[in-house]
Amino acid sequence: MSEEEQYDEAMEHIRETTQVILTPDDFSDGNFLLYSQGMHENHELPDLEIRGVPGMFTGSASALINEINSYRIVNRDNPVLVGQTMRWNTGDILVEESEVYDNTLLLTSRLTDVECCVQCECREAGVTE
């Protein structure tokens, strides 16, 4: 079976054995919390959580959770661990321990400050102070 077929099969299995819950995020006014439910019970892997998701990105965040959960089933020998940075099509994701839910990993953005990038771009462009 090809790798693509393995991922397709895993994605179908994820949809049958887990769900993604969407709820208002108490820690981020006006945004949403999304988390998987069923990974721990059905696959002995921590569930995933994303906080502070704007409403227009809830579909993308839900798809991301399912994609990463599918990856985790196919790649059990390469687990997603707390403290890791994952390179994904959405950008660099930092994996942290959830402060709210047991047996859950929190996915956050690795990029939290653009000042360094702006300084590098200015320096490369020859801008001086």
Secondary structure, DSSP 8 states (H G I E B T S, - for coil): --HHHHHHHHHHHHHHH-EEEEEE-TTSTT-EEEEEESHHHHHSS-EEEEEEE-GGGHHHHHHHHHHHHHHHHHTTTS---TT-EEEETTEEEEEEE-SSSTTEEEEEES----HHHHHHHHHHTT---
